[in-house]
Amino acid sequence: MKVRELIEALEDFDPESRVLLMTQQNWPFENSIHGITSRDELSRDPEDDEETDEETADPDGGPPDVFIVEGDQLAYGSKAAWRCARVA
């Protein structure tokens, strides 16, 4: 999914709605979102102990990938989320 597609999908929802992550299809959980980052930001993190050049380089050579970073587990989720999801 591209950022443009995510923005388009979210336009159908109330802008005051919370955005959560539904993770682990076989044992679903609802999670808050800690934040958003990109491969560019990861490669510039001076506190990262691991090699950053190769691991964070965009594999396709296009714009840097964007990551939605998982926050806290809030509740058990529903397997129906995967059947009802709007996909690009």
Summary of the structure (lengths in Angstrom):
residues: 88
radius of gyration: 15.4
end to end distance: 5.8
largest distance: 40.8
contacts: 159
relative contact order: 0.26
helix: 25%
strand: 27%
